[in-house]
Amino acid sequence: MSRRTDIAAVLGGLLLSGCLQAQGDPAYLPVSLQPPYDTLPEMPPDTPIEPGMPVKLDPRQQEAVVAGVAKWMKTPGSASFGAMSGVKLRQGQIAVCGEVDGRNSTGVYAGMARYVGVMMGSPKAPDFVVVGIAQNGKPRAEIEAICQKSGIF
C-alpha cells in the first residue's frame, strides 16, 4: 500500500463529507485540506472507524499539534489548549483529538472547540494535519463521534 493510499484511507475515514464547518463567530477559520492532502479521494461517510491504540504524544508531536491547530485560529497567539490525546491507527498514523480556545473576530474568547487531525511527516519532523475544528452543534458532535470511535476520548 502506498503512502498516498495510506493518507487517503486515514483522512477519508475521518472526513465527513464537508460537514465539519464553523458556526457563528468562532475563534477559528473554516478548515479545508491543504495541498497535497486536498486532492485525496474522499471515502463514503459511512466508512467504519476502527479504534486505535492509545499513545503518549512526545513533545515534538505536541508542538506539531499546537502549530497545526494554530494555523487555523483567527488570532493564533490567543490559542489556549486543553486536553490533547492520540491513538496509533492500524495504518500507522497517529490521530489526535483535543480542545482549543481562542479569540474570535470581536476579540472575545469563544469557548473550547474540539479538533481532530492526523500526524504526518517523520518522527523527527512531525506535521499535524487538521481535519476539523468545531465548537458546537452537529459539527462538534461529529468530531466527538470520530474521537470516540477512534478510541481517543
N, C-alpha and C positions, 0 to 999 in steps of 0.2 A: 504494500500500500504506500503510495507516495505521500510526501509531506503535505502537498496541496490537498489531497484527498482526506488526510487526517484532519487538517484545519477545517475543511468543508464539513466533515462529519461533526466535529465538535461545535463549531459555530452554528451550523444548520440545526443541530439539536437544541441549541439554546435560543435561537431566534424564534419569534412568534409572529410571523407574517407582518412585521412592522407595527405590532400592537404596543410596543414599548415607547410611548410618546409622553411628553411632558404635559401637565395640565396647569392652568392658572399661570402664576408668575413664579416658577420655581427658581432655585439658585443655580440651575444647570441648563445647558443648552440641549436641544434635541440631539440624540445620539444617532449617528449613521456610521457605518463601517467605512474606514479609510482604505485607500489602496495599500497593499494588494488584496485586502480582505473583502472589498466591496464587490468583486466580480465572482465570488464563490457561489456555487449553486445553493439555493435555499432548500432545506428539507421540509416535507409537509409538517404542518403544525401539530399533528397527532403523533409524530415520531416519539417513541418512548425514551425517557431519560433514565439512564441506569445510574444507580448510586456509585460514587467513587469512594476511595479510601482516604480518610482524613489525613491531612498533612499539616505540619507546623511550617508556616511561611518563614523563611530566613530573612534577615534584614534587607538583603538586596531585593528579594521578591516583594517585601512590604513597601520598599521605596518605589519599586516599579508600579505597584498598585496605586500608591498615592499620586505619582506623576501621571499615570494613565487616567485616573479619575479627574485630577485637577485640570487636565486639558479641556474637559467638558464643563467646567464651572464658569459661571459668569464673572465671578471675582475669585480667581484661583487662590489668592493669598488669604481669603477668608475661610477656606475649606477646613472643616473640623471633622475628623474621622472618629467613628465609633467602632463597633465590632467589625472584625475582618477575619474570615475563615476560608480555608480552601480544602479541596479534595483532589486527589490524583485520579483522573479518569482512565478507563481501560485503554484508550488510545495513547496515553502517556502524558497528555497535557494536564495542567492544573487549572481547575475552575475555581474562581474566588467570588464570594459574596460578602457584602458589607454594608455599612451605613456611612453617609456623609451629609454634613450640613454646610451651609454657606449663605452668603448674602445674595438676595435676588436683585432685580433691576432697580428697586427702590431703596436698596441698601439694608433691607431687613433680613434677619436670619429666617429662612423659610421653614426650618424643621428638618429632621433627619429623613433622608431619602435612601432607599435601597438601591444597590447597584449589583450587577453581575457581569463577569467577563472571564477571559481566558488568558493565562500566562503563556506568552510566546517567547521566541528568542532562545538564547543559551542560558545555562545556569549562571555563567559569569556576567552576562549582559541580558537579563530578563526584560521583556517588554509586555505590558499589560494592555490587552485589547478590550475596551469596554463594549459590552453587547447591549446593555440597557441600564438606565437610571430612572427611577420613578418614586415620587413622593407619596402619592395616594391613588385611590381608585383602582380600577381594573389593571392598569399597568403595574402598579405596586404588587397587587395580588398575584399577577403572572410571574413577576420576578421572585416573589416569595415561594411560589409553587416550584419554580425551577430550582431554587436553592434547596428546598426541602427534598425534592425528588433526587437531587444530586447527592444528598446526604450531608449538606453543609450546615443548614440550620434545622 
